[in-house]
Amino acid sequence: MTRTRRWILAGAALAALVAAGAVWWALRTSDRPPAARGAAASDDSVQAVDSLVSRLPEAFAAGDSGVLSSAARERGIDLRQALPAGAKLAMDRSTWRRTGAIGSATVTMTVAGRPPVRFVVVVIREDGAWKVSGTYDVAAA
């Protein structure tokens, strides 16, 4: 085997190794949550869910069930009793996790004169919009 041929084979092997490494890296990062991927965490879904969460106190006080998923509406929740008067909700964007049409994030509820309460809100993409499917206590997570 000539020296030139060895260099060509070595170059081809190196190119194959680099390509395999790139595929491995792409597959390894594609299944990580958005917050772990950096820039991907700023996708439109984070903004939409953050906006939904901040609107919930007003919507609930008005009895607006349009912010709920169809399954949550079927549970017949009395929205006017769901949150205390004066509640404010803030989503922690760094906790946003999404798998297809389902997502979740940690939310902190503050009410004057009471300690803050943290819980996880679960949302589902339904009819082109994010809707609240349910919540659970952070301690249960």
N, C-alpha and C positions, 0 to 999 in steps of 0.2 A: 504494500500500500504506500502510495507516495505521500510525501509530507503535505502537499496541497490538499489531497483527498482527506487526510486526517483532520486538517483544520476545518474543512467544510463539514465533516461529520460532527466535529466538536461544536461548531457553531450551530448546527441544526439541533443537536442535543440540548444546548444551552437555551435556544429559542423555545423548544418544547418544554423545558423546565420552567422558564419564565411564564409561558402561557398557562401551564398547570397551576403555578402559584397564583396567577391572577384569577383564575377560575375559583380556586380554593378560597381566596380572600373575599371574592364577591359573594360566594355562597355563605361564608361564615358571617358576614355582616348583614346579609339580607334578612336573616331571621332574628336579629337583635331588635329590641324595642326602639321606637323612634328616638327617645331621649338618648339612648346609647349610640345612635348613629349620627348625632350632631345635627347637621343642617336639615335632615329629613324631619326632625321634630317640629319644624316650623311650617309644616304643610297646612293646608286650608282647614283640615278637620280640627286641629288644635284650636284655631281661632273661633271656628263655629261652635265647638263645644264650650269653650270659655265664655262666649257670648250667651249661649243657652243657659249655662249655670248662673251667670250674673242676672239674667232675666227671670229666673224661677220665682223669687219672692213676690214680684209684681204679678206674674201670671197666676201663681197659686192664690194670692189674695183676691184676684178677680175671678177665680174659679175656672180659668182657661185650661182645659184639658188638652189643648192642641200641642202642648210641650211634652206630652206623655206618649209612649209607644201604644199601639193598639192593645197589646197585652196588659199594660199598666192601666189603661182606661177601663178595661173589662173588670179589673179588681174593684172598681167602684170606690176609689179613695175620695174622701172629702178633702179636696185641695185646700179649702179655707182653713182647715185645721192642721195641715201638714207641716207648716212652719210657724214659729212664734212671730207675733207682730214685731216689726222692726228688724227682722233677720236680714243679714247681708251674707252673701255667699261668695267665696273666692276660690277659684280652682288653682291648684298647684300644677302648673304646666309641666314641670319636670316629672310628674307621676303619670302623665298621659301614656296609655298603652292601647294599641289598636290591633285587632285581628279581623281584617275584612270589614264587615258591616257592624262589628261590635267593638266598643271601646270602654275604657274606664279611667277615672282619675280621682285623686284625693281632693276633697273639698273641705274648706274650713268655714263653719258658720259662726258668725259673731252676732251677739245681741247685747245691747247696752245693759250693764249690770250683771252679766252672766259670764262664766268662763267660756272660751271658745270650744267648739265641738268639731271634731274631725270625723269625716265619713267618706266612703267611696261611693261615687255615683257611677252607675252602669248605664251606658247609652247604646242605642241601636240606630243604624241608618235606615230610615223608613220613609218611603215616598219622597226621596231626595233630600231629606233633612235629618239631622240628629235629634233623637227624642229620648227622654228619660225612660229607662226600663225599670230601674229600681235602685236601691241604695243598701249599703250594709256598713256596719260599724267598722272602723279601722282596726280595732282589736281583733275582729273576726277574720281579718285578711291574712 
